[in-house]
Amino acid sequence: MKRLLLLYRNAFGGLSRPAWMMSLVMFINRSGAMVTPFLAVYLTEVLDYPLKEAGMILSIYGLGSVCGSFLGGWLTDRVGHFKVQFLSLTLGGSLYFVLLNLRQFEYMAAGVFILSLVNDTLRPANSASIAHYAKPENVTRAFSLNRMALNLGFSIGPALGGFLAAISYRWLFIADGATCVAAGIFFYFYFRKQQGHSPQRRKKQITTDASPRSPYKDVPFLIFTVLCCCFASIFFQFITTLPLYYRQAYDLSERGIGSLLALNGFIVFLLEMIAVYLIGDKVRKSVLIVTGMLILGASFVLLNLFQQVSVLYVAMLLLSIAEILAMPFMATIAVERSTESNRGSYMGLYTISYSAAHVVAPYLGMTIVSNHGFATLWWSVGALSVLTAIGLYWVVQLMEQQRMKGQPVVAAGEAGVVIG
């Protein structure tokens, strides 16, 4: 027991106080994450939308997320990560109170788009903030700490959301909005006097044109983000089609669905920091990410192989392990690829890959389910996971070799090069 406690102390040691406080902000925010996990069920069962229309709404949410991630990255490089995060938390939280009163498809679509656009300007700003406040040797662990806080909050949000939904779905929107605003207020009072949240001045880079490279011209990174989108499109079945599968195939209640979704957050909270501490510097990122990718596919394929409630818990365990092995190191690759002056743009493009998956995942998932059933969907994402794993292994190794050897990273369409 003492050795286990010592292991946890070492895993969490050496992280800066602002990194801890940033994680606390995200914990408060994610503790109210109740609307998104239950949105598909709310649209189909409360508002009586057909599956395809529900899928369109979820895809529109993803489209707003793409725009928000792009806008958040652009704003972070120009006004700083503090202002972007504060406005996203407070304004985004207020929009939940508007959304709960929308019923008609057109109004719901517009409301969901605006909500996700505002909410997801937070992502690149938050990533840039973590990278700024983290010590250089602790970047991956700082991201893991933030993800740990997110997942601890997510282990509370859906579970509480299941209880509230059993009373009234309106309480999901109220609780989600209130926690977002509370996180924004806490964030403002702690970070308003912190140094370093102003936009970074663009320092002269080692290039022939003396300008920082754009992530949109960095070919290996572009390929990496496309593959991250494939990963996320599979992973996001977790919050789009999987709750419907629990409902329709196993007739689980809102409480049962919320408890299963919350299990993911609890497992990641319990194990991720330890895993990153023990293997993060000992195993190549390409191996870790690819292993996570394959395990993710297996977690969905398993649902076709066995038809028992116990399998749902095993599949959720595998999905959580996949998340632990892949996501922290994907974020680290994006940070390592950037500099202070273009970090907002790089993190913006990286988060766009996840936002784009919010468009692809629900639409394709719902379409496949409505036309061919859940079994076809699970086989499809399993096959996609294998193809994505092959691509990720190649491109991550390429970028790691460029970084370790100090080779110049050629940006497509540029005459100059930047030392990667």
C-alpha positions as CSV (number, residue, x, y, z in Angstrom):
1,M,0.0,0.0,0.0
2,K,2.8,2.4,0.8
3,R,4.5,1.7,-2.5
4,L,1.3,2.4,-4.3
5,L,0.9,5.7,-2.4
6,L,4.5,6.6,-3.2
7,L,3.9,5.8,-6.9
8,Y,0.9,8.2,-7.0
9,R,2.9,10.9,-5.2
10,N,5.8,10.6,-7.7
11,A,3.3,10.6,-10.6
12,F,1.7,13.9,-9.4
13,G,4.9,15.5,-8.1
14,G,6.7,18.4,-9.8
15,L,3.7,19.9,-11.5
16,S,3.3,23.7,-11.3
17,R,0.5,25.3,-9.1
18,P,-1.1,27.0,-12.2
19,A,-1.3,23.5,-13.9
20,W,-3.2,22.2,-10.8
21,M,-5.5,25.2,-10.7
22,M,-6.2,24.9,-14.5
23,S,-7.2,21.3,-13.9
24,L,-9.5,22.3,-11.1
25,V,-11.3,24.7,-13.4
26,M,-11.8,21.9,-15.9
27,F,-13.0,19.6,-13.2
28,I,-15.7,22.1,-12.2
29,N,-16.6,22.5,-15.8
30,R,-16.8,18.8,-16.7
31,S,-18.6,17.9,-13.5
32,G,-21.6,19.4,-15.2
33,A,-21.1,17.6,-18.6
34,M,-24.6,16.2,-18.8
35,V,-26.2,17.4,-22.0
36,T,-23.9,15.9,-24.6
37,P,-23.9,12.3,-23.3
38,F,-27.7,12.3,-23.2
39,L,-28.3,14.5,-26.3
40,A,-29.1,11.7,-28.6
41,V,-31.5,10.1,-26.2
42,Y,-33.1,13.6,-25.5
43,L,-33.6,14.3,-29.2
44,T,-35.1,10.9,-30.0
45,E,-37.2,10.2,-26.9
46,V,-38.2,13.7,-25.6
47,L,-38.4,15.7,-28.8
48,D,-39.3,12.6,-30.9
49,Y,-36.8,13.3,-33.7
50,P,-36.1,10.4,-36.1
51,L,-32.6,8.8,-35.9
52,K,-31.4,10.6,-39.0
53,E,-32.6,14.1,-37.8
54,A,-30.9,13.4,-34.4
55,G,-27.8,12.4,-36.2
56,M,-27.9,15.7,-38.2
57,I,-28.2,17.7,-35.0
58,L,-25.2,15.9,-33.5
59,S,-23.3,16.5,-36.7
60,I,-24.2,20.2,-36.6
61,Y,-22.9,20.2,-33.0
62,G,-19.6,18.9,-34.5
63,L,-19.6,21.5,-37.3
64,G,-19.9,24.3,-34.6
65,S,-17.0,22.5,-32.8
66,V,-14.8,22.7,-35.9
67,C,-15.5,26.4,-36.3
68,G,-15.0,27.0,-32.6
69,S,-11.7,25.2,-32.6
70,F,-10.4,27.2,-35.6
71,L,-11.6,30.4,-34.1
72,G,-10.2,29.6,-30.6
73,G,-6.8,28.9,-32.1
74,W,-6.8,32.1,-34.1
75,L,-8.0,34.2,-31.1
76,T,-5.4,32.6,-28.8
77,D,-2.5,33.7,-30.9
78,R,-4.0,37.3,-31.0
79,V,-5.7,38.1,-27.7
80,G,-4.2,35.4,-25.4
81,H,-5.5,32.2,-23.8
82,F,-7.0,33.9,-20.7
83,K,-9.6,36.0,-22.5
84,V,-10.6,33.2,-24.8
85,Q,-11.1,30.7,-21.9
86,F,-13.0,33.1,-19.7
87,L,-15.5,34.2,-22.5
88,S,-16.0,30.6,-23.6
89,L,-16.8,29.3,-20.1
90,T,-19.2,32.1,-19.1
91,L,-20.9,32.8,-22.5
92,G,-21.1,29.1,-23.3
93,G,-22.6,28.3,-20.0
94,S,-25.3,30.9,-20.4
95,L,-26.3,29.4,-23.8
96,Y,-27.4,26.2,-22.1
97,F,-30.3,28.1,-20.6
98,V,-31.4,29.1,-24.1
99,L,-31.1,25.7,-25.6
100,L,-33.4,24.0,-23.1
101,N,-36.3,26.1,-24.5
102,L,-35.8,25.1,-28.1
103,R,-38.0,22.5,-29.7
104,Q,-38.3,23.1,-33.5
105,F,-35.6,21.4,-35.6
106,E,-34.3,24.6,-37.2
107,Y,-34.0,26.4,-34.0
108,M,-32.4,23.5,-32.2
109,A,-29.9,23.1,-35.1
110,A,-29.0,26.8,-34.9
111,G,-28.8,26.7,-31.1
112,V,-26.6,23.6,-31.0
113,F,-24.2,25.2,-33.6
114,I,-23.8,28.4,-31.7
115,L,-23.4,26.6,-28.4
116,S,-20.7,24.2,-29.7
117,L,-18.9,27.1,-31.5
118,V,-18.6,29.1,-28.3
119,N,-17.8,26.1,-26.1
120,D,-15.0,24.8,-28.3
121,T,-13.1,28.0,-28.6
122,L,-12.0,26.8,-25.1
123,R,-10.1,23.8,-26.4
124,P,-7.0,25.3,-28.2
125,A,-6.8,28.1,-25.6
126,N,-6.8,25.6,-22.8
127,S,-4.2,23.5,-24.5
128,A,-2.0,26.5,-25.1
129,S,-2.5,27.5,-21.5
130,I,-1.4,24.1,-20.2
131,A,1.7,24.1,-22.4
132,H,2.6,27.6,-21.1
133,Y,2.2,26.9,-17.4
134,A,3.7,23.4,-17.5
135,K,7.4,22.8,-16.8
136,P,9.1,21.7,-20.1
137,E,9.9,18.2,-18.7
138,N,6.3,17.8,-17.5
139,V,4.3,18.7,-20.5
140,T,2.8,15.2,-21.1
141,R,2.0,14.8,-17.4
142,A,0.5,18.3,-17.3
143,F,-1.9,17.3,-20.1
144,S,-2.6,14.1,-18.3
145,L,-3.4,16.0,-15.1
146,N,-5.8,18.1,-17.0
147,R,-7.4,15.1,-18.7
148,M,-7.5,13.4,-15.3
149,A,-9.6,16.3,-14.0
150,L,-11.8,16.2,-17.0
151,N,-12.4,12.5,-16.6
152,L,-13.0,12.8,-12.9
153,G,-15.6,15.4,-13.7
154,F,-17.0,13.2,-16.4
155,S,-17.3,10.3,-14.0
156,I,-19.6,12.6,-12.0
157,G,-21.5,14.5,-14.7
158,P,-23.2,11.6,-16.6
159,A,-23.9,9.7,-13.4
160,L,-25.6,12.8,-11.9
161,G,-27.2,13.5,-15.3
162,G,-28.8,10.0,-15.3
163,F,-30.5,10.9,-12.0
164,L,-31.6,14.3,-13.1
165,A,-32.8,13.0,-16.5
166,A,-35.1,10.6,-14.6
167,I,-36.7,13.6,-13.0
168,S,-36.6,16.0,-16.0
169,Y,-34.2,16.6,-18.9
170,R,-34.5,20.3,-18.2
171,W,-32.3,19.9,-15.2
172,L,-29.5,18.6,-17.4
173,F,-29.3,21.9,-19.2
174,I,-29.6,23.9,-16.0
175,A,-26.8,22.0,-14.3
176,D,-24.5,22.0,-17.3
177,G,-24.9,25.8,-17.8
178,A,-24.5,26.5,-14.1
179,T,-21.2,24.6,-13.8
180,C,-19.8,26.2,-16.9
181,V,-20.4,29.7,-15.5
182,A,-19.1,28.7,-12.1
183,A,-15.9,27.4,-13.7
184,G,-15.5,30.7,-15.6
185,I,-15.9,32.7,-12.5
186,F,-13.3,30.6,-10.6
187,F,-11.0,30.8,-13.6
188,Y,-11.2,34.6,-13.7
189,F,-10.4,35.2,-10.1
190,Y,-7.4,32.9,-10.0
191,F,-5.8,33.5,-13.4
192,R,-6.5,37.2,-13.9
193,K,-3.2,38.1,-12.2
194,Q,-1.1,35.3,-13.6
195,Q,1.7,36.2,-16.0
196,G,1.9,34.9,-19.5
197,H,-1.7,34.8,-20.7
198,S,-1.1,37.7,-23.1
199,P,-0.5,36.7,-26.8
200,Q,3.1,35.8,-27.5
201,R,5.0,38.2,-29.6
202,R,6.2,36.5,-32.8
203,K,9.9,36.0,-32.3
204,K,12.2,35.6,-35.3
205,Q,12.4,31.9,-36.3
206,I,15.2,30.1,-37.9
207,T,13.8,30.3,-41.4
208,T,14.7,31.9,-44.7
209,D,11.5,34.0,-44.5
210,A,11.8,34.7,-40.8
211,S,8.2,33.7,-40.1
212,P,6.8,30.9,-38.0
213,R,5.5,28.0,-40.0
214,S,1.8,27.4,-40.4
215,P,0.4,24.1,-39.2
216,Y,-1.8,24.1,-42.4
217,K,1.4,23.8,-44.4
218,D,3.1,21.2,-42.3
219,V,2.4,18.1,-44.3
220,P,3.2,15.4,-41.7
221,F,1.2,17.2,-39.1
222,L,-1.7,17.5,-41.5
223,I,-1.7,13.8,-42.0
224,F,-1.5,13.3,-38.3
225,T,-4.5,15.4,-37.7
226,V,-6.6,13.5,-40.3
227,L,-5.7,10.3,-38.6
228,C,-6.5,11.8,-35.2
229,C,-9.9,12.6,-36.7
230,C,-10.4,9.0,-37.6
231,F,-9.4,8.0,-34.1
232,A,-11.9,10.4,-32.6
233,S,-14.7,9.4,-35.0
234,I,-14.4,5.9,-33.6
235,F,-14.0,7.1,-30.0
236,F,-17.0,9.5,-30.2
237,Q,-19.4,6.6,-30.8
238,F,-19.0,6.5,-27.0
239,I,-21.2,9.5,-26.6
240,T,-23.3,9.3,-29.8
241,T,-24.5,5.8,-30.8
242,L,-23.3,3.8,-27.7
243,P,-25.9,5.3,-25.3
244,L,-28.6,4.5,-27.9
245,Y,-27.2,1.0,-28.1
246,Y,-27.4,0.6,-24.4
247,R,-31.0,1.8,-24.5
248,Q,-32.3,-0.2,-27.5
249,A,-30.3,-3.4,-27.3
250,Y,-30.2,-3.8,-23.5
251,D,-33.1,-1.5,-22.4
252,L,-30.9,0.3,-19.8
253,S,-32.4,3.2,-17.9
254,E,-31.0,6.7,-17.9
255,R,-29.3,5.8,-14.6
256,G,-27.8,2.7,-16.0
257,I,-26.5,4.5,-19.1
258,G,-25.1,7.3,-17.0
259,S,-23.3,4.8,-14.7
260,L,-21.7,3.1,-17.6
261,L,-20.5,6.3,-19.2
262,A,-19.2,7.5,-15.8
263,L,-17.1,4.3,-15.5
264,N,-14.9,5.6,-18.3
265,G,-14.1,8.8,-16.5
266,F,-13.4,7.0,-13.3
267,I,-11.0,4.5,-14.9
268,V,-9.1,7.2,-16.7
269,F,-9.0,9.3,-13.6
270,L,-7.6,6.4,-11.6
271,L,-5.0,5.1,-14.0
272,E,-3.9,7.7,-16.6
273,M,-1.4,9.6,-14.5
274,I,0.2,6.4,-13.2
275,A,0.4,5.0,-16.8
276,V,2.0,8.2,-18.2
277,Y,4.5,8.3,-15.3
278,L,5.5,4.6,-15.6
279,I,5.7,4.2,-19.4
280,G,5.6,7.7,-20.9
281,D,9.3,8.1,-21.2
282,K,10.1,4.4,-21.7
283,V,7.9,3.4,-24.7
284,R,7.8,5.2,-28.0
285,K,4.8,7.4,-28.7
286,S,4.1,5.6,-32.0
287,V,3.8,2.3,-30.1
288,L,1.6,3.7,-27.4
289,I,-0.8,5.5,-29.7
290,V,-1.1,2.5,-32.1
291,T,-1.8,0.1,-29.2
292,G,-4.5,2.4,-27.9
293,M,-6.0,2.7,-31.4
294,L,-6.2,-1.1,-31.8
295,I,-7.7,-1.6,-28.3
296,L,-10.3,1.0,-29.1
297,G,-11.4,-0.9,-32.1
298,A,-11.5,-4.1,-30.1
299,S,-13.7,-2.5,-27.5
300,F,-16.5,-2.1,-30.1
301,V,-16.0,-5.4,-31.9
302,L,-16.4,-7.1,-28.6
303,L,-20.0,-6.0,-28.5
304,N,-20.7,-8.2,-31.5
305,L,-19.0,-11.2,-30.1
306,F,-20.9,-11.5,-26.8
307,Q,-24.5,-10.5,-25.9
308,Q,-24.3,-10.0,-22.1
309,V,-24.6,-7.0,-19.8
310,S,-21.2,-7.9,-18.3
311,V,-19.6,-7.4,-21.7
312,L,-20.6,-3.7,-21.7
313,Y,-18.4,-3.2,-18.7
314,V,-15.4,-5.1,-20.2
315,A,-15.8,-3.1,-23.4
316,M,-15.9,0.2,-21.4
317,L,-12.7,-0.9,-19.6
318,L,-11.0,-1.5,-23.0
319,L,-12.2,1.8,-24.3
320,S,-10.8,3.6,-21.3
321,I,-7.4,1.9,-21.6
322,A,-7.3,2.9,-25.3
323,E,-8.0,6.5,-24.3
324,I,-5.2,6.4,-21.7
325,L,-2.6,5.0,-24.1
326,A,-3.4,7.3,-27.0
327,M,-4.8,10.7,-26.1
328,P,-2.2,12.2,-23.8
329,F,0.6,11.5,-26.3
330,M,-1.3,12.8,-29.3
331,A,-1.6,16.1,-27.5
332,T,2.1,16.1,-26.6
333,I,3.0,15.6,-30.3
334,A,1.0,18.7,-31.2
335,V,2.8,20.7,-28.5
336,E,6.3,19.5,-29.5
337,R,5.6,20.4,-33.1
338,S,4.8,24.0,-32.3
339,T,6.6,27.1,-30.9
340,E,5.3,29.8,-28.5
341,S,4.3,32.0,-31.4
342,N,2.2,29.5,-33.3
343,R,1.1,27.2,-30.5
344,G,-2.5,28.5,-30.6
345,S,-2.7,27.6,-34.4
346,Y,-1.2,24.2,-33.9
347,M,-3.4,23.3,-31.0
348,G,-6.3,24.8,-32.9
349,L,-5.7,22.5,-35.8
350,Y,-5.2,19.5,-33.5
351,T,-8.5,20.2,-31.7
352,I,-10.2,20.7,-35.1
353,S,-9.4,17.1,-35.8
354,Y,-11.5,16.1,-32.8
355,S,-14.2,18.7,-33.7
356,A,-14.5,17.4,-37.2
357,A,-15.0,13.9,-35.7
358,H,-18.1,15.4,-33.9
359,V,-19.5,16.0,-37.4
360,V,-18.5,12.6,-38.9
361,A,-19.1,10.3,-36.0
362,P,-22.8,10.9,-35.3
363,Y,-23.9,11.3,-38.9
364,L,-22.1,8.1,-40.1
365,G,-22.9,6.2,-36.9
366,M,-26.6,7.1,-37.0
367,T,-26.9,6.4,-40.7
368,I,-25.3,3.0,-40.5
369,V,-27.4,2.1,-37.5
370,S,-30.7,3.2,-39.1
371,N,-29.9,1.4,-42.4
372,H,-27.9,-1.7,-41.3
373,G,-28.0,-2.0,-37.5
374,F,-25.6,-1.7,-34.6
375,A,-23.6,-4.9,-35.5
376,T,-22.5,-3.4,-38.9
377,L,-21.4,-0.3,-37.1
378,W,-19.2,-2.1,-34.6
379,W,-17.6,-4.2,-37.4
380,S,-17.0,-1.1,-39.4
381,V,-15.3,0.9,-36.7
382,G,-13.2,-2.2,-35.9
383,A,-11.9,-2.3,-39.5
384,L,-11.3,1.5,-39.5
385,S,-9.3,1.2,-36.3
386,V,-6.8,-1.2,-38.0
387,L,-6.3,1.1,-41.0
388,T,-5.9,4.2,-38.8
389,A,-3.4,2.4,-36.6
390,I,-1.2,1.7,-39.6
391,G,-1.2,5.3,-40.7
392,L,-0.6,6.6,-37.2
393,Y,2.4,4.3,-36.7
394,W,4.0,5.7,-39.9
395,V,3.4,9.4,-39.4
396,V,4.2,9.5,-35.7
397,Q,7.5,7.7,-36.3
398,L,8.3,10.2,-39.0
399,M,7.6,13.2,-36.8
400,E,9.5,11.7,-33.9
401,Q,12.5,11.1,-36.1
402,Q,12.5,14.6,-37.4
403,R,12.3,16.0,-33.8
404,M,15.0,13.7,-32.3
405,K,17.4,14.2,-35.2
406,G,16.9,17.9,-35.5
407,Q,16.0,17.6,-39.1
408,P,14.2,20.5,-40.8
409,V,10.5,20.2,-41.1
410,V,9.6,21.1,-44.7
411,A,6.3,23.0,-44.9
412,A,4.5,22.4,-48.2
413,G,4.6,25.4,-50.5
414,E,7.3,27.2,-48.5
415,A,10.9,27.8,-49.7
416,G,12.2,28.1,-46.1
417,V,12.4,25.4,-43.4
418,V,12.0,25.5,-39.7
419,I,14.0,23.4,-37.3
420,G,11.4,21.0,-35.9
